[in-house]
Amino acid sequence: MSALKDFKTVPELFYHITQVFGPTVDKPALLVKREGKYQGISYSEMYEETELIAMGLASLGVKRGDKVSLISENRPEWVYSDNAMLGMGAINVPLYPISTADSIQYMLKDSGSVGIIVSNKFHMNKVLKIRDKCPDLKFIVVMNEIEEAAEHENVYTFRQLKDLGRGYRQENPDFFKENLKLAHEDDLCSIIYTSGTTGEPKGVMLSHKNFISNVMSVHTLFDMNKEDTFLSFLPLCHVFERMAGYYTALACGATIAYAEGIEKIATNLKEVQPTIMTAVPRLFERMYSKIVKNIEKESEKKRKIFEWAIEVGKEYSELVRTNSSIPVSLNLKHKLADKLVFSKLKAVTGGRLKFFISGGAALSRDLAQFFAAVGILILEGYGLTESSPVIAVNRPDDYKFGTVGKPIPGVEVKIAADGEILASGPNIMLGYYKKKKETEEVLENGWLHTGDIGVFDAEGFLIITDRKKHLFKTTGGKYIAPTPIENMFLASKYIDQFVIIGDRRMFITALVVPDFEALKEYADAHRIPYEDEKDLVQKKQIYEFLEKEFAKFQKNLASYERIRKFTLLDHPFSIETGEMTPSLKLKRKVIEQRYSDLIEDMYKSLGS
């Protein structure tokens, strides 16, 4: 039996997968690491856990239309909680695990959440700290079994919640199954707060139709089925992972395995051997950097073999991309390159990967071409929380690096006179929760103003050039899109983060966070003494070395786009310091304000 059918709501999807499809297959629905090894969770177990949680929430007074917040790392209990809420008609308000107590307070109050489910003691304590300031909040549920829960009023563990659910089920045996049928495609499904690079978070209201239309469109473009295994590591509270790595995977009957975290991703890839995985460019940048560092440690002979193999791979993969015939000689070279180089690199991903789907930020064309050369296909897509999220995506049989693909079925895209990308379709949000003015600013006659600048190429592929609000104008009257320039410099193995400055300035400068591991290796090899990172970035030899490194990239830039001066920072931008959003986007205004003294010093030295 095929898993896929024409779903209308998330509860309908859940019911079909667990009650109709599940009993027909001998495979786990979910995989989770327990006691040092991955263990399977059956469809029947997933349904039972979900039903008990829904019953437990009902016993605590949760009704249709109520909002319940959720803070947790990726784990099966996130999925149980989501399906329990939606199945009983409640609205899921997912929050990032890295959220501070203050931001949690804002989102709980703004959404009017009547309860919150958290994963552990750490998150429980954050909520307890601000509970008194959230008048609608009636209870807290903790997934982990912690003794401290009993010390606080209206705080329950998952076990206690399920015990309440068992009691409620005895009196109302058909409650959950009956409620699953009541969901309508136009009902509010979730409120997802955008992290935002400026201003306070906005609650994006997404309906069942928004999510499911996206799931169904994606399914027409990708060959995904019950034989596939997804490795989930991007936050489930982020709309990209929730739609692509959860609802879409579930809808096609694939197995979902949960990574233990970014630090364990390399190990989990080999253990799970996924066929499909959603990721962000940062993962590929790290993978590439590691590959380059390892190759540089090899002998000259092995380095030359690697370089030869990559060139062969690039030529071969481009012919594959364009469906061109492959000469016999190139085919033979490629088989040898695969044996000597590519097979070892592909083994790092587990050896079964069909493709990665990349989103969340711009993916470097050079990076995508490199991985395609070694036989690892990265398909870049584009979207926003406000579009549930996919607007356009590259397909396995129709892709072009440096673009975000073509609009998905059912979604219309047009370019406004000022270059802004506009999108319309069943995936476009209902609006921002309790923010009529902000909604009217981005939704006009059914068209979402994305805030991104882009263009279609001759073949219909969408190219994103930058964020509309990121474009800046030099005092020389030149408009500059910073993101493409920054991505160019990020190709250097010595660079971790790169932010260019230049709005209303005569010249372009940059704040640079080095890849400290690579920079230390260079310093050690060239006998440059240093005590720590702070000392390292102040060394004249290091600055001059990076100046020469940057010159390689400057050649490809117009004179007004070139970096005239840069400052090396001794620590990275981070979410914790407020310089990055939870989805790893840089908050430019925050960075410019925080480092204003360093920026002014650069311009004073340039005499402007």
C-alpha positions in Angstrom: 0.0 0.0 0.0 1.3 3.5 -0.9 1.6 5.9 1.9 0.8 9.0 -0.2 -2.8 10.1 -0.8 -4.5 13.4 -1.2 -4.4 14.7 2.4 -6.2 17.9 3.4 -5.1 18.3 7.0 -2.3 17.2 9.3 -4.6 15.1 11.5 -5.8 13.3 8.3 -2.2 12.7 7.3 -1.4 11.3 10.8 -4.4 9.0 10.9 -3.8 7.6 7.5 -0.1 7.0 8.1 -0.5 5.3 11.6 -3.8 3.5 11.1 -4.0 2.7 7.4 -0.5 2.6 6.0 1.4 1.6 9.2 -0.1 -1.9 9.7 0.8 -2.8 6.1 4.6 -2.3 6.4 7.3 -4.0 8.5 9.4 -0.9 9.2 9.8 1.7 12.0 8.1 5.1 11.7 10.9 6.8 13.7 14.4 6.0 14.8 16.0 7.4 18.0 19.3 6.8 19.7 18.8 5.1 23.1 21.4 3.4 25.2 24.1 3.9 22.5 22.2 2.6 19.5 19.4 3.5 17.2 16.1 1.9 18.1 12.8 1.8 16.1 9.4 3.2 17.1 6.5 1.6 15.4 3.5 3.3 13.9 1.2 1.8 16.5 3.5 3.1 19.3 3.5 6.6 17.7 -0.3 6.6 17.6 -0.7 5.3 21.2 1.8 7.9 22.6 0.1 10.7 20.6 -3.4 9.7 21.7 -2.5 9.5 25.4 -0.9 13.0 25.2 -4.0 14.4 23.5 -6.2 12.8 26.2 -3.9 14.2 28.9 -4.1 17.7 27.5 -7.9 17.4 27.3 -7.9 16.4 31.0 -6.0 19.6 31.8 -8.7 21.6 30.1 -7.2 22.2 26.6 -10.0 22.8 24.1 -10.3 23.2 20.3 -8.7 26.5 19.3 -6.5 26.8 22.4 -2.8 27.5 21.9 -0.2 25.3 23.5 3.5 26.1 23.2 6.3 23.6 22.6 10.1 23.9 23.4 12.1 20.8 22.7 15.1 19.5 20.7 14.3 17.1 17.9 13.0 13.9 19.4 9.9 11.6 19.0 8.1 13.4 21.8 8.1 16.6 19.6 6.2 14.7 17.0 3.8 13.1 19.5 3.1 16.5 21.0 2.5 18.2 17.7 0.1 15.5 16.4 -1.7 15.4 19.8 -2.3 19.1 19.8 -3.4 19.3 16.1 -5.5 16.1 16.4 -7.6 17.5 19.3 -7.9 20.8 17.5 -5.4 22.9 19.5 -2.8 25.1 17.9 0.9 24.4 18.2 3.1 27.3 19.0 6.7 25.9 18.6 9.6 27.9 20.2 13.3 27.6 19.6 15.2 25.7 22.4 17.7 28.5 22.5 15.0 31.1 23.3 15.7 33.2 26.4 13.3 33.5 29.3 12.4 37.0 28.1 11.6 35.9 24.5 9.6 32.9 25.8 7.6 35.3 28.0 6.9 37.5 25.0 5.7 34.6 22.8 3.6 33.0 25.5 1.8 36.2 26.3 1.4 37.3 22.7 0.0 33.9 21.6 -2.1 33.5 24.8 -0.8 29.9 25.2 -2.7 28.0 27.9 0.1 25.6 28.4 3.6 24.7 27.4 5.4 21.4 26.8 9.2 21.5 27.4 11.8 18.8 27.0 13.9 19.1 30.1 14.6 20.8 33.5 16.6 23.6 31.8 13.7 24.7 29.8 11.3 24.2 32.7 13.3 26.6 34.8 13.2 29.2 32.1 9.4 29.0 32.0 9.1 28.9 35.8 11.0 32.1 35.9 8.4 34.0 33.9 5.3 32.0 34.5 3.7 34.7 36.8 3.9 37.2 34.0 1.9 35.0 31.6 -1.7 35.2 32.8 -3.1 32.7 30.3 -0.5 29.9 31.1 -2.2 27.2 33.2 0.3 24.3 33.1 3.8 23.1 32.2 4.6 19.6 31.0 8.1 18.2 31.0 9.0 15.4 28.6 11.8 14.1 30.8 11.1 12.4 34.1 12.5 14.9 36.7 11.8 14.8 40.4 11.8 18.6 40.5 8.5 18.8 38.6 6.6 17.7 41.7 7.9 20.7 43.6 5.9 23.1 41.5 2.2 23.5 41.1 0.6 22.5 37.8 3.9 21.1 36.5 3.6 17.6 35.1 6.0 15.1 33.6 5.1 13.2 30.4 4.5 10.1 32.4 2.0 12.0 34.6 0.3 13.5 31.5 -0.1 10.1 29.9 -1.5 8.7 33.2 -4.1 11.5 33.1 -4.7 10.6 29.5 -5.5 7.0 30.3 -8.0 8.1 32.9 -9.6 10.5 30.4 -9.7 7.8 27.7 -11.6 5.4 29.9 -14.4 8.0 30.2 -14.1 9.3 26.6 -12.7 6.4 24.5 -13.5 7.9 21.1 -12.4 11.5 21.9 -9.2 11.5 19.9 -10.5 9.6 16.8 -13.6 11.8 16.6 -11.6 15.0 17.0 -9.1 13.9 14.2 -12.0 14.1 11.8 -13.0 17.6 12.8 -10.0 19.5 11.4 -10.7 21.6 8.4 -8.0 22.7 5.8 -8.6 26.4 6.5 -8.3 26.0 10.3 -5.3 27.6 12.0 -2.7 24.9 12.5 0.3 26.7 14.0 1.7 30.0 15.0 5.4 30.2 14.2 7.3 33.2 15.5 9.8 34.5 13.0 13.2 35.2 14.7 13.5 38.4 12.7 16.8 40.3 12.1 15.1 43.4 13.3 12.2 44.2 15.6 10.1 42.0 17.9 9.1 38.5 16.7 5.9 38.2 14.6 3.6 35.2 14.9 3.1 33.7 11.4 -0.3 32.0 11.2 -0.3 28.9 9.1 -3.3 26.8 8.2 -3.5 23.1 7.5 -3.9 24.0 3.8 -0.7 26.0 3.9 1.3 23.1 5.2 -0.4 20.3 3.2 -0.4 22.1 -0.1 3.4 22.5 0.3 3.8 18.8 1.1 1.7 17.7 -1.8 3.5 20.0 -4.3 6.9 18.8 -3.1 5.8 15.2 -3.5 5.1 15.7 -7.2 8.7 16.8 -7.7 10.7 14.3 -5.7 10.8 10.5 -5.7 10.3 9.8 -2.0 8.7 6.6 -0.7 8.6 4.1 2.2 12.1 2.9 1.3 13.6 6.3 2.2 15.2 7.3 5.5 15.4 11.0 6.5 18.0 12.2 9.1 16.5 15.0 11.1 18.8 17.6 12.7 17.5 21.1 11.8 15.2 22.4 14.5 11.6 21.0 14.2 10.4 24.4 15.4 11.7 25.9 12.2 9.2 25.6 9.4 11.7 24.2 6.9 12.4 21.0 8.9 8.8 20.7 10.1 7.4 20.7 6.5 10.3 18.9 4.6 11.9 16.7 7.2 8.7 15.8 9.1 5.3 16.2 7.4 6.7 15.4 3.9 8.7 12.4 5.2 5.7 11.2 7.1 3.4 11.6 4.2 5.5 9.3 1.9 5.9 6.6 4.5 9.6 7.3 5.0 11.4 6.5 8.2 12.6 9.6 10.2 15.8 9.2 12.3 16.8 11.9 14.8 20.3 13.2 15.0 21.9 13.6 18.4 23.0 17.2 17.5 25.3 19.0 15.2 28.4 17.8 17.0 27.3 14.1 16.4 26.1 14.6 12.8 29.1 12.9 11.2 28.6 9.8 13.4 24.8 9.7 12.9 25.2 9.9 9.1 27.2 6.7 9.1 24.9 5.0 11.6 21.6 5.9 9.9 22.8 5.9 6.3 20.0 8.3 5.2 18.8 8.6 1.7 17.5 12.2 2.1 18.4 15.0 4.4 17.5 18.7 4.8 20.3 21.0 5.8 21.6 24.5 5.7 24.7 25.8 3.8 26.7 26.0 7.1 26.8 22.2 7.2 28.2 22.0 3.7 30.8 24.7 4.4 32.0 22.7 7.4 32.2 19.5 5.4 34.1 21.2 2.6 36.5 22.9 5.0 37.2 19.5 6.7 37.8 17.8 3.3 40.2 20.5 2.2 42.2 20.4 5.5 42.5 16.7 5.3 43.7 16.8 1.7 46.3 19.4 2.5 47.9 17.0 5.0 48.4 14.4 2.3 51.4 13.9 0.0 51.8 15.9 -3.1 50.9 12.8 -5.2 47.6 12.3 -3.4 46.8 16.0 -3.6 47.3 15.9 -7.4 45.1 12.8 -7.7 42.4 14.6 -5.7 42.6 17.7 -7.9 42.4 15.6 -11.0 39.4 13.7 -9.7 37.5 16.9 -8.9 38.1 18.2 -12.4 36.9 14.9 -13.9 33.9 15.0 -11.5 32.9 18.5 -12.5 33.0 17.7 -16.2 31.1 14.5 -15.7 28.4 16.0 -13.3 27.8 19.0 -15.7 27.0 16.5 -18.5 24.7 14.6 -16.2 23.0 17.8 -15.2 22.3 18.8 -18.8 21.4 15.3 -19.9 24.2 15.2 -22.4 25.9 12.1 -23.6 29.1 11.1 -21.7 32.2 10.2 -23.8 33.6 6.7 -23.1 36.9 8.1 -22.1 35.3 10.4 -19.5 33.2 7.6 -18.2 36.4 5.5 -17.6 38.1 8.4 -15.9 35.1 9.0 -13.7 35.0 5.3 -12.6 38.6 5.6 -11.6 38.1 8.9 -9.8 35.1 7.4 -8.0 37.2 4.4 -6.8 40.2 6.6 -5.7 38.4 9.6 -4.2 34.6 10.0 -4.5 33.6 6.7 -2.9 35.5 7.6 0.3 33.9 11.1 0.5 30.4 9.6 -0.2 30.9 7.1 2.6 31.0 10.0 5.0 27.3 10.6 4.4 26.5 6.9 4.9 26.8 5.8 1.3 23.0 5.8 0.5 22.3 9.5 0.1 20.2 10.4 -3.0 20.4 14.1 -2.3 20.5 16.9 0.3 17.9 19.6 0.2 19.4 23.0 1.3 17.5 26.0 2.5 17.6 28.8 5.1 20.4 30.8 3.5 22.2 31.2 0.2 24.3 28.2 -1.0 27.5 29.0 -2.8 27.5 27.9 -6.4 31.1 26.7 -6.1 30.2 24.6 -3.1 27.3 23.0 -4.9 29.5 22.2 -7.9 32.2 20.7 -5.7 29.8 18.3 -4.0 28.1 17.4 -7.3 31.6 16.6 -8.7 32.1 14.0 -5.9 28.6 12.6 -6.4 26.8 14.4 -3.6 23.8 16.3 -5.0 22.7 19.4 -3.1 19.3 20.8 -4.3 18.8 24.3 -3.1 15.3 25.7 -2.4 13.8 29.0 -1.4 11.0 30.1 0.9 9.9 31.8 4.1 8.1 31.0 7.2 5.3 33.0 5.7 5.1 30.6 2.7 5.0 27.4 4.7 7.9 27.5 3.5 8.7 26.4 -0.1 8.3 28.8 -3.0 10.8 27.4 -5.4 13.2 24.5 -5.4 15.7 22.7 -7.7 14.5 19.2 -8.7 16.7 16.0 -9.0 16.1 16.0 -12.8 16.0 19.8 -13.3 18.5 21.9 -11.4 21.0 24.6 -11.8 23.6 25.6 -9.3 23.6 29.3 -8.2 19.8 29.3 -8.4 17.0 28.2 -6.1 15.2 26.3 -8.8 11.8 26.9 -10.3 8.5 27.7 -8.5 6.8 24.6 -7.2 3.4 23.5 -8.6 0.5 25.7 -7.4 2.7 28.7 -6.5 3.0 31.7 -8.7 6.1 34.0 -8.5 6.6 37.4 -10.1 9.2 40.1 -9.9 8.0 43.6 -8.9 9.3 46.7 -10.6 11.9 47.2 -7.8 13.2 43.6 -8.1 11.3 42.2 -5.1 10.1 38.6 -5.3 6.3 38.3 -4.9 4.6 34.9 -4.3 1.0 33.7 -4.4 -0.6 30.4 -3.7 -2.3 28.0 -1.2 0.9 28.0 0.9 0.8 31.7 1.7 0.2 32.5 5.4 -3.1 33.7 6.9 -1.3 36.7 8.3 0.7 37.8 11.4 -1.1 37.0 14.7 -2.7 40.2 16.2 -0.6 42.3 13.8 -3.0 43.7 11.1 -0.7 46.6 10.0 2.3 44.3 9.6 0.2 41.8 7.7 -1.1 44.5 5.3 2.5 45.6 4.7 3.5 42.2 3.3 0.2 40.7 1.9 -1.4 42.6 -1.0 -4.2 41.1 -3.1 -3.0 37.6 -2.2 0.6 38.3 -3.1 3.3 37.9 -0.4 6.0 40.5 -0.6 9.0 38.4 0.4 11.5 41.2 1.0 14.0 39.4 -1.2 15.4 40.7 -4.5 15.7 38.3 -7.4 15.4 37.6 -11.1 14.5 34.7 -13.4 17.1 33.5 -15.8 16.3 32.5 -19.4 15.4 29.0 -18.4 13.0 30.0 -15.7 15.3 29.4 -12.7 14.9 31.9 -9.8 18.1 33.6 -8.6 18.1 35.4 -5.3 20.5 38.4 -5.2 19.9 39.7 -1.7 17.4 40.9 0.9 15.7 44.1 -0.1 16.6 45.7 3.3 20.2 44.6 3.0 20.9 46.5 -0.3 22.9 49.6 0.5 24.1 52.6 -1.4 27.6 54.0 -1.2 28.2 57.7 -1.2 29.4 57.3 -4.7 25.8 56.3 -5.7 26.5 52.6 -6.3 24.0 50.0 -5.0 25.6 46.9 -3.5 24.1 43.5 -2.6 26.3 42.3 0.3 25.3 38.6 0.3 26.9 37.4 -3.0 30.1 39.2 -2.1 30.2 37.7 1.4 29.5 34.2 0.0 32.5 34.7 -2.3 34.9 35.3 0.6 33.4 32.5 2.6 34.8 30.1 0.1 38.2 30.7 1.7 39.1 27.9 4.2 40.5 30.7 6.5 37.1 32.4 6.9 34.3 31.4 9.2 32.1 34.5 9.1 32.2 37.6 6.9 30.1 40.8 7.1 30.6 43.7 4.7 30.0 47.3 5.7 29.3 50.2 3.3 25.9 51.7 3.6 26.2 55.5 3.0 30.0 55.1 3.1 32.5 55.9 0.4 34.3 52.5 0.6 33.5 48.9 1.5 35.0 47.4 4.6 34.4 44.1 6.4 34.3 42.4 9.8 35.9 39.0 9.6 35.7 36.0 11.9 38.5 33.6 10.9 38.4 29.9 10.9 40.7 29.7 13.9 41.7 26.1 13.4 42.9 26.8 9.9 44.5 30.1 10.9 46.4 28.5 13.8 47.7 25.8 11.5 49.0 28.5 9.2 50.6 30.4 12.1 52.3 27.2 13.4 53.6 26.3 10.0 55.1 29.8 9.5 56.4 30.0 13.1 54.2 33.0 14.0 54.0 33.0 17.8 50.6 33.7 19.6 49.1 33.1 23.0 45.5 32.8 22.1 42.9 33.8 19.4 42.9 37.4 20.6 46.6 37.6 20.2 46.5 35.8 16.9 44.2 38.2 15.1 46.3 41.1 16.1 49.5 39.8 14.4 50.6 41.9 11.5 51.8 38.7 9.6 48.3 37.3 9.9 46.6 40.4 8.5 49.0 40.6 5.6 48.5 36.9 4.8 44.7 37.3 4.8 45.0 40.5 2.7 46.8 38.4 0.0 44.2 35.6 0.4 41.4 38.1 -0.1 43.1 39.5 -3.2 42.2 36.3 -5.0 38.5 37.1 -4.6 38.8 40.8 -5.2 39.8 40.2 -8.8 36.2 39.1 -9.5 34.6 42.3 -8.1 34.0 45.7 -9.5 36.2 48.4 -8.0 33.4 49.8 -5.9 32.6 46.3 -4.5 36.2 45.6 -3.3 37.0 45.4 0.4 39.3 48.4 1.2 40.0 47.4 4.8 38.9 44.6 7.2 39.0 43.9 10.9 39.6 40.5 12.4 37.5 39.5 15.3 38.6 37.1 18.0 35.2 35.4 18.5 32.3 34.4 16.3 29.0 36.0 15.9 26.4 33.8 17.8 22.8 33.3 18.6 23.5 33.7 22.3 25.0 37.2 21.9 22.0 38.3 19.8 24.1 38.7 16.6 22.4 35.8 14.8 18.8 34.6 14.5 18.0 31.0 15.6 18.0 30.1 11.9 21.7 31.4 11.7 21.0 34.6 9.8 23.3 37.5 10.8 21.6 40.5 12.4 23.4 43.2 10.5 22.0 46.2 12.4 22.9 44.6 15.8 26.4 43.8 14.5 27.0 47.3 13.1 25.9 48.8 16.4 27.9 46.4 18.6 31.1 46.9 16.6 30.6 50.6 15.7 33.9 51.7 17.2 35.9 49.1 15.2 34.0 50.1 12.1 34.6 53.9 12.6 38.3 53.1 13.2 38.5 51.4 9.8 37.0 54.4 8.0 39.1 56.9 9.9 42.2 55.0 8.7 40.9 55.2 5.2 40.4 58.9 5.5 36.6 58.9 4.9 
